[in-house]
Amino acid sequence: MKILWITNISIGDMAIGKPMGGLWMDALLKEIKKEKEFSFVIVTSNNSKSLEHKNIDGIQYYAVPGGLPVHYKRDTKIAYNEWKEIFEIEKPDVIHVWGTEYSHAVPALEVAKDLKIPSVIYIQGILRAISRFATGQLPFFKMLKYTTLRDIYRSQLLAFQNNWFKNRAKTEERLISLSGSVVVENKWAEYFCKSINPEIRVFKIPLNINKEFSQHTWSVSTMHPHTIISNASGPAYKGIHILLEALLIIRRRFPDVKLFIPGKSMIVSGGHINRQKVPGYWNYISDFIRNNDLGENVIFTGYLTQKELAEKLSQANVFAMASSIENHSSSLKEAMAVGTPSVASQVGGVPEYFNFGDTGFSYRFEEYECLAGYICELFEDTELCLKFSNASKKKSDEIDGIEITKKIISMYKILSQKDYLHES
């Protein structure tokens, strides 16, 4: 059986430069490749002028022109024919789209529908939901104050991020309507999808966390006291500004506290020209750190491999997830797999597997006072840390990677059946 994946980034043997992206897809690809009955075609878009193709270790990789997925723009008829060419060459049995964020998959699913090739979309995030919380509740005047030329040029003004995501949500709705099948992890995502298409077929399959995380174990004896590791740096809805507000409160009681933030540094150096070249949110974070003398307390780790991230999680006293919106939060699930005591915002599908007082502490994302209080409580109580660590590890172990792979394989077989296709 041949499965064609449509991704937003390069993965597998084609992945370069940013090892923190697409970890769940790499983990799944590694597992399913062990099944001899399956072969894979992986397609994304890039800045090439014509269709690109490589065969690496038996996997067919394609890149369609039109720009990277985030900037994809292609004449509708040309794009249709490019995807049709790939499908006619490879003859996939099932098409699996990873995410609804970008439009490069739209012509692909239009071709798939015309050629009667079954497809399914893995819901990585719900753009309609993100549009409500994209600014992380930053005050409007601050968002305007920190607008940069880069934001204006890319039409990504922080103050209007909600509208940007609303426009992206139109692509999401089109994709869900074209496919008719989705993979979700929770009821939260399921109900959002059904609000778009009440007849959508839903496969509920949890995220496949890389085994690297379960091979590391947090312990009281080896963790570094008064250290926090967060979800990765990024846009405002990832909540780094909320975490920094909490850090100010934590520092009063624990002056030696350290916050490790995975991903590229958001600290902007240089003069006014440099500040105009980055997202305005980065300037806001930079100024907050400088103005509050947090330079010694905040460390951006840079991009980490899966092994490096797992090691960091095992060394931290606490993991904190401060997002204003999440579907499932792979970062939190990775922390739970390691057993890192965690505090997480109660958003999206997170409450369906992360329980207050059992696997950790949860709070309303904007209430940084509570976030700070819960982190301080864990700093002071190693027995509570151990309780949360064991419960998180146990909860994570309940989601067996092999079973997840079997569910994905079963889904592919169901989708490829002619009766299923005829019904849809």
C-alpha positions in Angstrom: 0.0 0.0 0.0 1.3 3.4 -1.0 0.7 6.4 1.3 1.3 9.9 0.2 2.0 12.5 3.0 1.6 16.2 2.4 3.6 18.1 5.0 4.3 21.7 6.0 8.0 21.2 6.5 10.7 18.8 5.2 10.8 15.7 7.3 12.6 12.3 7.5 15.9 12.2 5.5 15.0 15.5 3.8 14.8 17.4 7.1 17.5 20.1 7.5 18.4 22.8 9.9 15.5 22.8 12.4 15.4 19.5 14.2 12.7 20.6 16.6 10.0 20.7 13.9 7.9 17.7 12.8 9.1 15.4 15.5 5.8 13.5 15.8 5.8 12.9 12.0 9.4 11.6 12.0 8.5 9.3 14.9 5.5 7.8 13.1 7.4 7.5 9.8 10.1 5.6 11.6 7.6 3.1 13.0 5.5 2.5 9.9 8.6 2.1 7.7 9.1 -1.2 9.6 5.9 -2.5 8.0 7.0 -4.0 4.7 3.6 -3.7 3.1 3.8 0.1 3.1 5.7 2.5 0.9 5.8 6.3 1.3 5.7 9.4 -0.8 6.3 12.7 1.0 5.4 16.0 -0.6 5.8 19.6 0.5 6.3 22.9 -1.4 9.4 25.1 -1.7 10.9 28.0 -3.7 11.9 25.8 -6.7 10.8 26.8 -10.2 9.8 23.3 -11.2 8.7 20.0 -9.6 11.6 18.4 -7.7 12.0 14.7 -6.9 14.4 12.6 -4.9 14.5 8.9 -3.9 16.1 8.5 -0.5 16.2 5.1 1.2 13.1 3.9 -0.7 11.0 7.0 0.1 9.9 9.3 -2.7 10.3 13.0 -1.8 8.7 15.7 -4.0 8.6 19.5 -3.7 6.1 21.4 -5.7 6.9 25.1 -6.7 5.0 28.0 -5.2 7.1 28.9 -2.2 7.3 27.5 1.3 3.9 26.4 2.6 3.6 29.5 4.8 4.0 31.7 1.7 2.5 29.3 -1.0 1.1 31.1 -4.0 0.5 29.4 -7.3 -1.8 29.7 -10.3 -4.8 27.4 -9.6 -4.6 25.5 -12.8 -0.9 25.1 -12.8 -0.9 23.9 -9.2 -3.7 21.4 -10.0 -1.7 19.9 -12.9 1.5 19.6 -10.8 -0.3 17.6 -8.1 -2.0 15.6 -10.7 1.3 14.7 -12.2 2.6 13.4 -8.9 -0.5 11.4 -8.2 -0.5 9.8 -11.7 3.2 8.9 -11.3 3.0 7.5 -7.8 -0.6 6.2 -7.7 -1.1 6.5 -4.0 -3.8 4.5 -2.2 -4.3 7.1 0.5 -3.4 10.7 0.9 -2.6 12.0 4.4 -2.4 15.8 5.0 -0.5 17.0 8.1 -2.3 20.1 9.3 -4.7 22.6 7.9 -2.5 25.7 8.2 -1.5 26.3 4.6 -3.0 26.3 1.2 -0.5 24.1 -0.8 -2.7 21.1 0.1 -5.9 22.6 -1.4 -5.1 21.8 -5.1 -3.8 18.4 -3.9 -7.2 17.5 -2.3 -9.1 18.9 -5.3 -7.1 16.4 -7.5 -7.6 13.6 -5.0 -11.4 14.2 -5.0 -11.5 14.2 -8.9 -9.4 11.0 -9.1 -11.3 9.4 -6.2 -8.3 8.9 -4.0 -9.3 8.8 -0.3 -7.7 11.3 2.0 -7.5 12.2 5.6 -6.2 15.3 7.5 -4.3 15.2 10.8 -5.5 18.1 12.8 -2.4 19.7 14.3 -4.2 22.9 15.4 -7.6 24.5 14.9 -7.0 27.9 13.2 -10.5 29.1 14.0 -9.7 28.6 17.7 -6.2 30.1 17.4 -7.8 33.3 15.8 -9.5 34.0 19.1 -6.4 33.8 21.2 -3.6 34.7 18.7 -2.4 37.8 20.6 -2.1 36.1 23.9 -4.2 38.9 25.4 -1.4 41.5 25.0 -2.8 45.0 25.4 -3.7 46.5 22.1 -1.5 49.7 22.6 1.5 47.5 23.3 1.0 45.5 20.1 0.8 48.7 18.1 3.8 50.2 19.8 5.9 47.1 18.9 4.9 46.8 15.3 7.9 46.5 13.0 8.5 47.0 9.3 8.8 43.3 9.0 5.4 42.8 10.4 4.0 45.4 8.0 5.8 43.9 5.0 4.5 40.4 5.8 1.1 41.6 6.8 1.6 40.0 10.2 1.0 42.9 12.5 0.7 41.5 16.0 -2.3 43.7 16.7 -4.2 42.0 13.9 -3.0 38.4 14.3 -6.6 37.4 15.1 -7.7 38.5 11.6 -4.7 36.8 10.0 -5.7 33.5 11.5 -9.4 34.1 10.6 -8.3 34.3 7.0 -6.2 31.2 7.3 -9.2 29.4 8.8 -10.9 29.7 5.4 -8.2 27.4 4.0 -8.8 25.0 7.0 -12.5 24.9 6.2 -11.9 24.2 2.5 -9.5 21.3 3.3 -11.9 19.7 5.8 -14.7 20.0 3.3 -12.6 18.4 0.5 -11.3 15.5 2.5 -14.2 14.4 4.6 -12.0 12.6 7.1 -9.9 13.8 10.0 -7.5 12.5 12.6 -8.0 14.1 16.0 -6.6 13.5 19.5 -9.5 14.8 21.5 -13.2 15.8 21.7 -12.2 19.4 21.6 -10.8 19.1 18.1 -13.5 16.8 17.0 -16.3 19.2 17.8 -14.5 22.1 16.0 -14.2 19.9 12.9 -17.9 18.9 13.1 -18.9 22.5 13.4 -17.4 23.0 9.9 -18.6 19.7 8.5 -21.2 17.8 10.5 -20.7 14.7 8.3 -16.9 14.5 8.8 -15.5 11.1 9.6 -13.4 11.2 12.7 -10.5 8.9 13.6 -9.4 9.4 17.2 -5.6 8.6 17.4 -3.3 10.2 20.0 0.1 11.8 19.2 3.0 9.5 18.8 5.7 10.9 21.0 9.3 9.8 20.1 10.6 7.0 22.2 13.7 9.2 23.1 11.6 11.0 25.7 10.4 7.8 27.5 14.0 6.6 27.7 14.8 9.6 30.0 13.5 9.7 33.5 13.2 12.7 35.8 14.4 12.2 39.4 14.7 14.4 42.5 18.3 13.5 42.8 19.5 14.6 39.4 17.2 17.6 38.6 18.6 21.1 39.0 16.6 23.0 41.7 14.7 26.2 40.8 15.0 25.6 37.1 12.1 25.8 34.6 11.9 24.6 31.0 9.0 25.9 28.8 7.4 25.1 25.5 9.3 26.5 22.6 9.6 30.2 21.8 7.4 31.4 19.0 4.3 33.6 18.5 2.4 35.4 21.2 -0.1 32.6 21.7 2.7 30.4 23.0 2.6 32.6 26.1 6.3 33.4 26.7 5.2 36.9 27.9 2.9 35.3 30.5 5.7 33.1 31.7 8.0 36.1 32.1 5.4 37.9 34.2 5.2 34.8 36.4 9.0 34.7 36.5 9.1 38.2 38.1 7.0 36.9 41.0 9.0 33.6 41.3 12.3 35.5 41.5 11.2 37.4 44.6 11.3 34.0 46.5 13.9 32.3 44.4 16.5 34.8 43.1 18.5 32.0 41.5 15.6 30.8 39.3 16.5 29.9 35.7 14.0 29.7 32.8 15.2 27.7 29.8 13.3 28.4 26.6 13.9 26.0 23.7 14.2 27.4 20.2 15.8 30.4 18.6 16.6 33.4 20.9 14.1 36.2 20.9 16.6 38.6 22.3 17.2 41.4 19.7 20.6 43.1 19.7 21.7 46.1 17.8 20.0 49.4 17.0 16.7 50.5 15.5 17.4 48.9 12.1 17.8 45.4 13.6 14.7 45.8 15.6 12.7 46.5 12.4 13.8 43.2 10.9 12.2 40.9 13.5 8.7 40.2 14.7 7.5 43.0 17.0 6.7 40.4 19.6 10.5 39.6 19.9 11.2 43.3 20.6 8.5 43.2 23.3 10.1 40.1 24.9 13.6 41.6 24.6 12.5 44.9 26.3 10.7 43.0 29.0 13.7 41.0 29.9 16.1 44.0 29.8 13.7 46.4 31.7 13.2 43.9 34.5 16.8 42.7 34.7 15.9 39.1 33.8 19.0 38.6 31.7 20.6 36.3 34.2 17.3 34.3 34.7 16.3 33.6 31.1 18.2 31.3 28.8 17.3 30.6 25.2 18.7 27.2 24.4 18.6 27.4 20.6 17.2 24.5 18.5 17.5 21.2 20.3 17.6 17.6 19.0 15.1 15.2 20.5 17.8 13.7 22.7 18.9 17.2 23.8 15.4 18.2 24.6 14.7 15.0 26.6 17.9 15.6 28.6 16.9 19.2 29.4 13.5 18.0 30.5 15.0 15.4 32.8 17.3 18.1 34.4 14.6 20.8 35.0 12.8 21.2 38.3 9.5 22.1 36.5 8.1 22.2 33.0 5.7 25.1 32.3 3.3 25.4 29.3 1.8 28.9 29.2 0.0 28.9 25.8 -3.2 30.8 25.3 -4.4 28.0 23.0 -3.3 24.5 22.2 -4.8 21.5 20.5 -2.9 18.8 22.4 0.6 20.4 23.2 3.2 17.9 22.1 5.6 19.8 24.4 3.6 18.9 27.5 3.2 15.3 26.4 7.0 15.1 25.9 7.5 16.5 29.5 5.0 13.9 30.8 6.9 11.1 29.0 10.1 12.1 30.8 8.2 12.7 34.1 9.0 16.3 34.5 6.7 17.9 37.1 4.4 20.2 35.1 2.2 23.3 35.3 0.1 23.9 32.2 -2.6 26.3 31.0 -6.0 24.7 30.8 -6.7 25.3 27.1 -7.9 23.4 24.1 -7.7 19.6 24.4 -5.1 19.7 27.3 -7.7 19.0 30.1 -8.7 15.7 28.5 -5.4 14.1 29.5 -3.7 16.5 32.0 -5.6 16.5 35.3 -5.2 19.1 38.1 -3.7 17.7 41.2 -3.0 14.3 39.6 -0.6 14.7 36.7 0.3 18.3 37.6 -1.1 21.8 38.2 -3.3 23.6 35.6 -4.5 27.3 35.5 -6.2 29.8 33.3 -3.5 31.0 30.8 -3.7 34.7 31.6 -3.5 34.2 35.3 0.3 34.4 35.7 0.0 34.9 39.4 -1.4 31.3 39.7 1.3 30.0 37.3 4.0 31.6 39.6 2.4 30.2 42.7 2.2 26.6 41.4 5.8 26.7 40.2 6.9 28.0 43.6 4.9 25.2 45.3 6.8 22.6 43.3 10.1 24.2 44.0 9.4 23.8 47.7 7.9 20.3 47.7 10.0 17.5 46.3 7.5 14.9 47.4 4.8 16.6 45.4 7.1 16.8 42.4 7.7 13.1 42.7 4.0 12.4 42.9 3.3 14.4 39.7 6.3 12.9 38.0 5.2 9.3 38.6 1.6 10.0 37.6 2.7 11.8 34.4 5.0 9.0 33.4 2.3 6.4 34.1 -0.3 8.4 32.0 2.2 8.7 29.2 3.0 5.0 29.3 -0.7 4.3 28.8 -0.4 5.8 25.3 1.7 3.0 23.8 3.6 4.0 20.6 3.1 0.6 19.0 -0.7 0.8 19.5 -0.8 4.2 17.9 1.1 3.0 14.9 -1.4 0.1 14.6 -4.3 2.5 14.7 -2.8 4.6 11.9 -2.2 1.5 9.8 -5.7 0.3 10.5 -7.0 3.8 9.4 -5.1 3.6 6.1 -6.6 0.1 5.4 -10.1 1.4 6.1 -9.7 4.5 3.9 -8.3 2.4 1.0 -11.3 0.1 0.9 -13.5 0.7 -2.1 -16.7 0.4 0.0 -15.5 3.2 2.3 -14.6 5.4 -0.6 -18.0 4.7 -2.2 -19.8 5.7 1.0 -18.0 9.0 1.3 
